[in-house]
Structure formats: C-alpha cells, structure tokens
C-alpha cells in the first residue's frame, strides 16, 4: 500500500469511528502514528480503539465498522483484546479494542491520538511514560547472558537428539529475545532511540549494522555452527564490557557445543 492509500485508509477509519457515541478514542501506534518515520509499503495499520465499557466486545466480534469491511479475507482473535485482520489487496490491520479499565493492561511507545471523546489522551500519556521494565525487577544483564548460555545448550542438545525444529526455535528465536536485548543494553549507539523498546528485533540492523549483518549470516548456518558462532559473538561483544563475565560458565558451554 502506497503512502497516499495508507493515509486514505487512516482517514476512513477515523471517519467510521468519530460519530459512534460508544467510541471514546482511537490511537495510532508504531509507523501509523508517523512520529519520526512515515509508513512504507510494508507497514500495517496498528491501533487501539477505546470504547464505553460493555461495548468493546461488539467491536471485536462485528467488524462492520472497519473501512471496506466487505474486502476482509480473514480475521484472527489474537488475544483477549486484539485482532489481526487481512484485506484482499494484502493489507494487514493489527488492533486491540479496550474500555478505559482494560487500557491499563496495554503497552505503548510511539503513538498519536486520532480521536479523543473521553479524556483518553492523559491515559495514553501515562502508558507511554510508564517504564517498560518492571521497576521491582530491574534489568539484569547477567540474567540475559545466562539465558543465552542455557538456550544454546538446550538447542544444540535437541538438534543432536533429532529434534531439529525445536532446536531452531531455541537457538534462532527464544535466544534472540535475550541476546538482542543484552547487546542493546550493553552497547551504546548514537541513534539508539530508533529501536523499539517493546520488540528487540525491530530496526536492530539499522542501529547496529555490523552486528546485524553478522547475526544475519549466523542465522543461515545449521544449529550447531550457529550456536558456536553466537557464543563467539557474545564473548567478543559482551565480555569486554562485563567485569563479572562468567568465564567458567562460558567455557563449559563451549565444551558442550564443541563436543556435539
């Protein structure tokens, strides 16, 4: 979808909701908010709808309020509040419908208030200002590092047992939630604000191009080779920055990976 069509859909969405007395707010999220970056041809529409209490399930079940609803080819109830909806030109919507009380469960970074008929703006501002990490459990680089070691160990073990699909999930998915967050937390970058603090995968390679390219190459390897490469990358990047780097633990994991 080009930018003109994208913005036309946004305008149609606003027009569809702004006269409904049960709609309290519409919040654009991510690239739809156009805060520092414009949507491109790969962007979906990502938004929250806030309704009067008791009306939210109607908006989740009956999608006739969406623009061009007759062109919807499928919808998925992804969470208690959220859906994915696909249109026949291949355009995707990802949205959630909340009442005011349910909205407190949401997480927000980039946003723009498109409709506010119920003092929604202060609620969204509060969500955006809320730390994404639990203040009672501050970030621990050591925890992420040891999770990397653990997931390398489990993934390679499953690979050699013959559970190759599970091995790929451990080494090339679960592990990266910890490794990418660890790299971002430990290695400063000039344009780090471009990263998505809700998803460590988003825009990583544009902020850390050399690391992103290296990791992309590693992901093309088979699990045993990629596991060793990831351990090497972790040692090269994190060990110099962590005085209490667990050297013996890394050695034990390396010996296990090399044994095969």
N, C-alpha and C positions, 0 to 999 in steps of 0.2 A: 504494500500500500504506500503510495507516494505521500508527501507531506500535506499536499492540498486535500487529498481524500481522507487522510488521517484526521486532520483538523475539522473537516466537514462531519466526520462521524462523531467527534467530540461535541461539536455544536448541536448535532441531532440528539445526542444523549442528554445534554443539558436541557434542550427544549422539551424532551419527553418527560423529564422529571420535575422541572421547575414549577409546573402548575398542579402537581399532585399534592393535596393537602397532607398526606401521610409521609411525605419525604421531607426530612429535616436538613439533609446535607448531601453533597456529592464532592468527593475528594479525589483528585487526580494524584497518582503515585508514579514514582520512577520517571521514565522518559516522558510519559504523558503529562507530567507536571511541568515539563520544559524549564526546569531550574538548572541552567548551566549547560544543558545539552538538548538538542532537538530530537524528536523521534526520527528514526530512519526506516528503511523499507522492511526491516526485520522486527520493528517494535510492535508489541501488542498494546492493547488498552488495559491498563491496570488501575483499578479504582475501588473506592469504598462508597457504598450508599448507606446513609443513616436514615432510619425511619422512626416513626412513632412506635412505641412498644406494642407488640402484638401484630404489627403489620409486616415485620421483616420476613416471616416465613412465606407469605404470599409472594413477595418479590423474589424469593429463591425458587419457588415452585412454578410460578406463572411468569414466563419471560416475555410476555407480550409488550412489556414496557420498553424493551430494548429496541433501538432503531433497526428497521428492516428485519424484524423478527422472523418473517417468512423465509429468510435466507439462512437461518441457522441450520447447520447439518448435524451437530451434536452438542450436548451439554453434559458435564460431569459434575456431580456434587463432590467436591474435593475434600472439604472439611465441614464441620458443623455450620460454618458461616459462609463458606466460599465456594465458588464455581469456576470452571473453565468452560467457555463457550466458543465454538468454531463456526465461522461463516463460510458459505460456499466459495467466495474468492480466495479462501485460505487465510483469513484474518482471525486472530485469536483474542478473546477477552479473558482476563483473569480478574475477578472481582469478588468482594465479600459484602454482605448486607448485615448491618448491625442495628440494634437500637442503641440508645445512649449508654445503657449499662454495659452491654456487650462490647462496646467500642474500647473499653478499658483493657480488654484482652489483646488488642492489636498492637503491632509494632510498625513504626513509621520512620522513614528517613526523608528522602525527597518527596515533597507533596505540594499541592496547590489547591486551595479551597475554591471550587467552582460554583457551589451553591451553599448558602447558609441561611436556613429558615428557622433555626432553633439554637442559636448560640453554640454552634459546633466548632467554630474557629478556636476558642480557648481550649477546648478538649483536645483538638488535634495538636495545637502548640504544646500542650502538656505531654502528649505522647511522644512527639518528636524530641522534646528536651529530656525525656527520661533516658537514663543510661541503658544501653542495650545489654550490658553485662550486669549481673546480679551484684549489687553493692555488698551483699552479705557473703558473696563468694567471689572475691576479686580475681582477676585473670592470673593464671599460673602458667608461665612458660614451661616449667618443668613438667606439669601435668600433660600439656600437649606433646612435649618431646617424648615422654614415656609412652603416651598413647601411640605415637608414630612407631616406636620400637615394638610395642605389643602387636600392632596391626601388621607390621612387616612379618613378624614371627608367625602369626596365625595364618596370614595369607599364603606365605610360602609353604607352610605345612599342609594346608588344604590343597594347594596346587600339586604337591608331590603325592598326596593321597589319591589324587584323581578328581578332586572336587574343584575343577578349574573355573567354573562360572563363579562359585563362591569366592575363590581366590582373587579373581578380578575385582569383585565388589569390595573386598577388604583392602587390597593394595591400590586400586585405582579409583576408589570412591570414598569409603569411610576414612581412609588415611588422610585424604587431602583436606577434609574439614579441619583437621588438626595441623597438618603441615603448613598449609597456606596461611592459616591464622597465625601460626608461630612465626613464619617468615615476615608477615606484615607487622606483627607486634615488635619483632626484634630488629628489623632492618628499616631505618627511616628512608623516605623517598620524598623528593620535592613536591610532587603532586599527589600525595597520599590521600588527600581529601576526595579524589575522584573514585576511590574504592567504595564498594557497597558494604556498609557495616552490618548488613543483615545476611550477606552471602559472600563468603571469602573468594568464590570463584569469579565473581563479576569484575571485569576490567583489570584483572591482575596483570595480564601481559602488557597492557598499555602503561602501567605504572612501573612494572619491573620487567622490561623487555628481555633482558638477558636471561633472567631466571625463568620467565615464562617460556622462552624458546627452549631452554634446557629441559624443563619439565615436559614440554610437549614432545620432545624427542624421546624422553624416558618412557612416556606412556605408550609409545609404539613398540616397545620391547616386550618379550614374554615376561611373565610374572617373576621368575627367579632373577633374571637380569635386571628388570626394572626395580625390584626390591633392593638389590645391591647398589644400583645407581642412585636410588633415593636415599639410602643410608649414606653414601658418599657425599651427595649434595647437602644433606643435613649436617654432616661433620664439617664440610668446608664452609658453610654459611653460618651455622649456629654456634659451633664450638668456640670460635674466637670471641664471640660476644657473651658467652655464658661462663662465668668463673667457676660455677659449680657443675659444669657439664659432667654427666655421669659416664666417665671414660670406661670404667669396667663394664657397665651395662651395655654400652655400645659395642665393646669387644665381644661380649657373649653373644649378642645378636648377630654380629658379623660372622662369628664362627659357625653359628647355626645356619645362616644363609649360605655360606660357602660350602658347608657340608652337603647340603642338598638332600 
